Amino acid sequence: MLENMLERLLSGEGGPAAGQVGLGMLLAKAHNQSRERLNEALRPLGIDVRKFAVLVALPMYGPVSQRDLIGHIGIDKSTMVRLIDEMEAGGLVSRERVPHDRRAYAIVPTLRGAQTLAEARDAAEQVGESIFGPFTSAEREQLVDLLRRLAEHSA
């Protein structure tokens, strides 16, 4: 049903803005499908896409505060607090005092978190290959460029 509606919107049926609406819906559909496939692959590891993003960010930015993680990942404050609480309870991260600020804590991956990240990267690579495998290298680069421009323009 959705495919029929999308095709009709993308063809311009429904008025002047129909193509834009259809394009937005198509982008949302692609996002939801790829996110769900990645979540399915990560579920056996006890994480989801958001926790995977935290695990990816930690080695990139070093010991980092929750506030800084919010900026790096783009997750709202209340969601980040809940994620870190869950990840700490699951043994994936720990909160450590920041030496120069007694009130602040840095989020650091545990050994289990680092191992989970390695397994999650493998799972994500397999999902990515299954989703983007039909595209040539040039098409992938073009898609990345277009999505990057869209994200920058929408910010």
Helices and strands as residue ranges (DSSP letters): H 2-10, H 18-42, G 43-45, H 49-61, H 66-73, H 77-89, E 93-98, E 101-109, H 111-132, H 137-154
